[in-house]
Amino acid sequence: MTIAPSRRALLAGLLSSAALTGTASAQVGPTQPGPSALPPPAPSPAPSGPPRFRFDEVVRRAKALAGAPFEAAVAPLPAPLASLDYDAWRDIRFRPDKALLGDLDGPFRLQLFHPGFLYTRPVTVNVVRDGVPTPIPYQPALFDYGRTTIDKPLPVTLGFAGFRLHYPLNKPGVLDELISFLGASYYRFLGRDQLYGLSARGLAVNVEGVGGPEEFPVFREFWIEMPPKGADRAVIYALLDGPSCTGAFQFLVYPGDETVVDVRCTLVPRRDLATVGIAPLTSMFFIGENDRHHSDDYRPELHDSDGLLMQSGGGEWIWRPLRNPKERCISAFEDRNPKGFGLMQRDRVFEDYQDLEAYYHRRPGYWVEPQGEWGEGTVRLVELPTENETHDNIVASWQPKQPYKAGEAVELSYKIRALAETDDLHPGGRVVNTYVARTTASGGTADASEPRTRRFLVDFSGGDLGYWLTDPKAVEIVPSTTQGKILAVSLVPNLHVRGFRAAIDVRLDQPGQSTELRAFLRARGQTLTETWTYPWQAA
């Protein structure tokens, strides 16, 4: 099974945002006068006038929109834009000296993406000043077209493909890209000293492709509040629209070492949503220490994320290494009121990637923290096969047990943190390596049952494991398998990670059989580590 062309095309286009960041830094300064300036703000309303623009207004629009059919057809872009290929579109860059939001000397600046290439559905972007929203008109003077020629005038109502905010994230006085909204409901954001990797989404619908293709709801309109001087956050509102659902979103963006996005949303289903993904994350895993059969690349590992981390409602911490499977694989972790989940880039060592361009060791992980009770459901992980590192093939999200009913609004809140390290998320030991090997000794001859037998080597580090290295016999491994039989286990100190290496030999009963393995370490009845879990199917 291959990744759907719509997903491949869309996600490949999203990489262009990172490609544009080469000219993204600029000195902080007031917005330059000229064509990029917003029209004069409307007078502040009198007490009896219209209310200030708030999240409730976006909710009202989402509910009204849900009462009408989804408009799937999009008017074609004007001729000069309709034929742009990737290189021509990428050559159109926003002029940093025309950046918006600087009128009040606040720390954030707004830049816009030009429509064209994959981005054929125009997006309206508004700036909210003193509670009054003003749409930003399209103006050619906002962009440097490079080698791309636009020989016809374009309307001021053209709209944009999306936008990004800049902020002095890494150095005082130097603006770096902080968050970007581009394509469908995708957005990405960075903490200090991080580089773009995985993406978040407003909503995922039918990722599994049950009864039809996956849907890609779109953010059709945005509102960004004018930040005052000294603002510690950016406030963004968004209106979501799709065949099965509309929605109102509020994003409060707090930049820092671990940038936090506080998300509040109201979803209004047009029809029953049985396969909806809440707080979806999308990433890429091509090859890693546990899965190298797809490539002979000189780089040892190629991935934006290497594992799914989850804290259940009962408090158990679970680590599931990612894979590049031969066919689509869906893993579901049933839970009630989960405390958190996310796709992590736990391996932060350059030597494990050896990539001087992509710098995979600097890609962030996104950690989702639900606010309030989300009820029963599953943290759902979808892994798709990919033949190279340019395609996102991993999706993680929360899927509620009960479908959301048509016409019944659903309110949800959560936080997403951009993490470099996961050491501080929980006090226990964590999985740092997973290897899959034959059970025969090095240089030995495999027996006939070898395709149904595997050895899984798991390195645990951190927490109190350094303390227990002085008494390693007191530490035991607790393994389990849903199918087949565990033939042997062993546990030895691994001083290189200041922890332990566990080995688990598993045999399945017949070819093609699948199992789910689990293991954790404990000492004298005390759990010392998170739970490692891993699926395996015999050849």
N, C-alpha and C positions, 0 to 999 in steps of 0.2 A: 504494500500500500504506500502511496506517495502523498506528500503534502498537497492539499488542494491548490490549484493554480492561483485562486484569489488570495489565499493566505501568503503564498510565496511572493506574488507580485507586490502586495501591500507591504509586507515586512521588509522586502528588499529595498523598497522606496524609503522606508523609515530610516535606513542607514544613512541616507543623505543628510539628515540633521547633524549627525556626528561629523560628516565630511565638511560641513560648513563651519565648524567651530574653529577652524584654523585662523579665521579673522574675527573671532568672536570677542576678543578682549580689547578693551579700550579704556582710556582714562575716564574717571567719573567726572561729569560736568553737567551743567544745565542743558536742556534740550535746545538745539540750535534753532534760530528763527528761520522761517522759510516755508516751503510747501508742506513740510511734515507736521507743522503745528496744527493742533486741533482747532476746529471752529470755536469762536467764543462761547463759553458755557452759557446755558440758559439761566435766567435769573433764578435765584433761590425761591422756591415756592412759598407763598404765604401760608400761614397756619391752616387756612381753609382750602388750600390748593391740593394738588395730587401728592400722595405720600412719597417719601424717599424710596429709591429703588433698593429692595432687599431680596433675600432668598425667597421669601413668600411669593414675590412676583414671578420668579422663575418656576416655582411650583404651580402657580396658577396657569402659566403658559403651557407647562407640560400636561396638565390635566385637560386643557382645552385642545391641545394637539392630539391627545390620545383619542378624542372623540371623532377625529377625522381619519380617513384612510391614509396610510403611509404613501408619500409621493416618491416612488422608486425612480421615476424618470428624472434625469437631470438635463437642463438645457445645455447644449454644447457650448464650450468656450469659444470666444472669438477666434477666427481663423489663425491669427498669428500664434496663439497659445495651444490650439488643439493638436498641433503636429509636433510639439516639443518632445524630444527624446530626453533621456536621463541627463546626458552631458549638457545639453542646451539649457534645461531647467536648472541644473545645479550651478550653472554659470551666472544665474540671476541672484544677486546677493543684496540683502538690505544694507543701506548705508548707515553705519554706526552713528554718524553725526546727526542723523535724523531720528534717533530713538526717542520714543515717547515716554511719558510719566515723570519727566524731570521738572515740571513746572513748579512744584512745591519743594524742590531740592531734596526729594526722598531718595532712598538708596537703590531703588529698582528702576530698570529701563526696559522698555518694550520694543521688540523687533518683530517684523511680520514676514511670513513666508509667501512667496508669489505663487499664484495658481498655475497649473500646467502639469505635464507628464501624468503621473498617477492621480494627481489631486485635481479632479475635474468638478467636484462639488464645492462651490464657493462657501466659505465660512464668514459670517458677520462677526466683527470684533468691535466691541464698544468700550469706551472709557467712562467710568462713573465718577463724576466730580460733584461734590456737595449733594450727593444723592440723586443726581440727574445723569442718565446715560446718554452718551453721544456716540453714534457709529463713526468709525474711522473711514473716511472715503479713500478709495483707491486713487493713488497719484503716482505716475511714473517717476517723479523726482525722488520718491522714497527708495528707489532701487538702482543699483549698478548692474547693467545688463551684460557687462563683459563682452564676449564675442557673439552673444545672442542678439539677433536683430528683430525688433518689433516695429514694423513699418506702418502700422495703423494706430490711430488713437483708440484708447480703451476707456470704457465708461467708468465713472466714479463709483458706480454701484457694483463693480465687478466682484468685490470681496477679496478674500485671501485664502490661502491653503491652511493656515494656522498661525501660531505665534510662539515666541519664546521670551522669557524674562531673563535679564542679566542682573548680576549683583556682585559686589566685591567679596567673593566667597573665599578666595585663597590668599589674596593680598589686599591690604587697605588701598583704596584709590584705584584699583584695577578691576574692571567689570569682566566677570566670567559668566558663561551660560549656566543658569540655575535650573530652569525647568522649561520643557518644550511640549507643546500640544500640536501634533501633526499626524493626520490620517485617521479616519474613523473616530474611535474614542481613545486612541493611544496617547499616552504621555510618559515622559521620562524626566527624572530629576537627579541631582547630584549633591553629595556632601563634599566636604573639603578633601582635596587631593584625589578625587575619584574621576573616572572616565566612563562615558556612556556604555552600557551593556544591555541589560534586560529592560523591559518596558512594563508599565502598568496600563490598565484599561478601565474605562468607566463601567463597562458591562460586557460579559461574554454570553452568547446565546447559541446553544446547540453546538458546542465545540466538538462533541462526539460524533456529530453528523447523523443523529438518529432520525430516520424518516425524511431526510433532506439535508441540504448543505448548511454549513455554519452561517449564521447571520453576523454582520458587522454593523451594529448601531453606530451612528455618527453624532459627534458634537456639531450641531449646526449653527450655534451662536454662543458667543462668550461676552462676559462683562468683567472688566478689571477695574477695581477701585483705584483711584488716584492715591498713591501712598504719601503721607505727610513726611516731613523731615524727621529722621530718627525712627521711622517705622521698622519694627522687627519682624514683620510678616507681610506677605502679599495676599490679597483677597481676590479670588477668581470665582465667577459663577459660570455655569455652562448648562445649555439646554440640549438634551439627548433625544435622538429620534431614530426609530428603526421599525421594521415590519411588525415586530411583536411587542414593542415596549417604547414608551417615552420616559423621560426622567429629568429631574432637576438636580444639579450638583453644586455644592459649594466646596472650594478648595482653599484652605488656609495654609500657606507655604511658609515654614519657619526655616530659614537657612542656617547652617552650622556645620560642625564636624560631622554630625549625622542629621542631615536635613530631614525634617518631619513635614509630611503633608497630612493635614487633618481633613478628612473627607466626610461630608454630610450629603446624603442623597435621598430623594423621594422618587421611587419608581412607580410608573402607572402602566400596567400591562394592557396592551390592546387585545390580547388573547391569553389563555392560560399558559404560564411559563413553567414547563416541567423540567427543562434542562437549561437552567439559567446559572451563570457563574458570577458570584459576587466577589468583588475585589480581585479580579483576575490579574495574574502576572504572566508575562510571556518572555521566554528566554531561549538560549541556544546551548545545546550540548552536542558536540561532534565526537571528540575522542577524549579519554581520560585514563587514569591509572587502572580503572576497573573495566574499561571497554575500549580496546584499541584495534579491534578486528576490521575496522572500516578504512584504515588509512596506513600508508607508509610514510607519512609526513615526518620531516626531521624534528618538528616540534612535538615534544612528548604529550602535551595536553592542549586542547582547543575547546574552550567553553566560556560562556558568560556566567554560568551558574553550575555548581557541581553537586547540589543536593537540595532536597526539600526538608526544611526544619519545621517542626510543629510542636506546640504545647497544647495538649488536650484539655478539655474542661476539668478533668480530674487531676491535672497537674503533671501527667507523664510527658517527658520530652522524647521526641522521635526524630531520628535522622534517616532519611532515605536517599542514598546516592542516586544520581541521575544516570541515564543510559541513552545510547542511540540505538534503539531496537531495530530488528529486521522488519517488523510490522508494528502497526499502532498498538500501544499498550496503555491501558487505563487502570490506575490504581485508586482505590477509594478508601479513605480512613474515616470510619463512622465515628461521630462524636456528638456531644451536646454542649452548646455554648463554648466553643473553642476559645482558648486564651490567646492564641496567635499561630500564624503560619507564614512561611515565606520561602522564596528561592534564594539560596545563599551562594556566594563565591567564597568558600571557606579556605581554599588553597590560595595564599597570598604571596607565594615564593616565585620570583621571576624565573629561576632556573628550571622550574617545573613546566614552564611554557616556552622560554627561549624566543619570545616574539618581541622584536624591537620596534614594531609598528603598532600592533593592537594593544599591547600592554594589558593582557587579560588579568594579570594579578592586581590591577587597580580597578577592576569592574566592581560596582557595589552589589550587595544583596538587598532585597526589599523585604521588610518584615511587617506584616499586617497585624494590627492589634484591634480586634473587634471592640466596640464600645456598646455596652448593654448586652442583653441576651439575644442571641441569634437562634436559639432553639436547636432542634435536631437536624442533622444533615451529614454531609461528608466533605472533608477536604479532598478535592479531586485532582489527581495528577494525570495529565495526558502527555505521553511521549510518542513522537512521530519519527519515522526514519528520515534521515537527511544524508546526502552524499557530499556535502561540503559545509563549511563554517558560515556561509552567508545567509542561511535560512534559519529562522527561529522555528524550533520544533518541540518546545516544551511549554505547557500551559498548566498553571496551578490556580485553583479558585475554590471558593466555598459554594456548595450546592445544597440548598435547603431540601429537607425531606418532603415537605408538603409544597406542591406547586403554588406559585403566586397566581391568584385568580384574576381573570380579566376585569378591569375596571376598579379593582380594589388597590388603593395606593399603599405602598410599602415604604416605611421609613427606616433607614439604616445609617449608622455612623461607624467610622473606623479611622485609625491612624496608619500611615505607612512611613517607615523609617528607612533611610538609605544607609546601610551599614557597611563598614569595611571589615571589622572584626565581629565575631559572634561569641567571643570568650565570655563577655559579661551578661549574655542573655540568661544563662542559668548557672548555678554553682557547681554542677556535676561535671564529670569527665565527658569529653566529646569525641566523636569519631573523626580521625584525621586522615586515615587511609583505608581503602577497600581494594583488595586484590582477589582475582579469581584464577585458580590454577588447577592442574591435574593433581590427583591424589597420589600418583606414583612418585617415587624418589627421583631426584634430578638424574637424568641419564638412563632411567629405567625404562622398561617396555610396558606400555599400557595394555591392560587386559581388555577382553571383549566388551565388558560392561562400562568401560571408561566414559563413553558419551552420556551415561546416566549417572555419573559420579563426579562431584566437584569438591574442591577445597576452597573455602572462603576465609581469607585472612583479613582481620580487622584490627587496626591500631587505635587504641583509646589513649587519650592524653588529657591532662588538665584536671581541675577539681582537686580532690584529695589523693589522686593516684600517686603523686610523688611521695606522699607520706607512707602509703602502703608498699612502696618498693622496698622498704626495710623489712617487711614481713610478707613476701609475695605469696607464700603458701596459704595465707588467710583469705586471699582473693580468689573468687571462683567465677566462672562464666556460666550464665543461665541461657541456654539456647532452646529454640523450638522451631518446628517445621510443620506446615499445614498438610504436607503430603510426603510420602517416602519415609526415609529413616536416617537419623543422625548416626553415622558409623563411629565417629571418634571426635573428641574435642581436646584441645590443649591450650594452655595459657602460660606465656613466658614474659618476663620483664623485657621491655624495649627501652633502653636508656636513651636512645636517639630521640625519642619523643617524650621522655620522662613519663612513661606509662607502660602499657602492656600490649602485647600482640596475641590475639585470640585466633585459633585455627579451628574451623568446623568442617568436617567431612560429611557430605550428604549424598545419599543415593536415592534416586527415584525408581519406582517400580517398573515403568515402561517408557519407551520413547515418546516424546511429545508431551509428557506429563509436566504440570507446572506446580510450583510451590511458592510459598511466602515464608522466608526465613526471618527470625527475630533473635536478638541476643543482647544482653547487657551484663555488666559486672556488678558484683556485690561482695561485701565482706561482713561477716558476723550479723547477717540479716539486714544490713544497710545497703540500699541501692547507691552505687557510686557513679553511674554513668547514665547518659541518655540511652534509649533503645535503638539499636541499629536494626533496620529492616531492609530486605532485599528480595526481589522476585527472581526466580530462575526457572527456565523451561529446558528440559532435557532434549537433546538432539534426536 
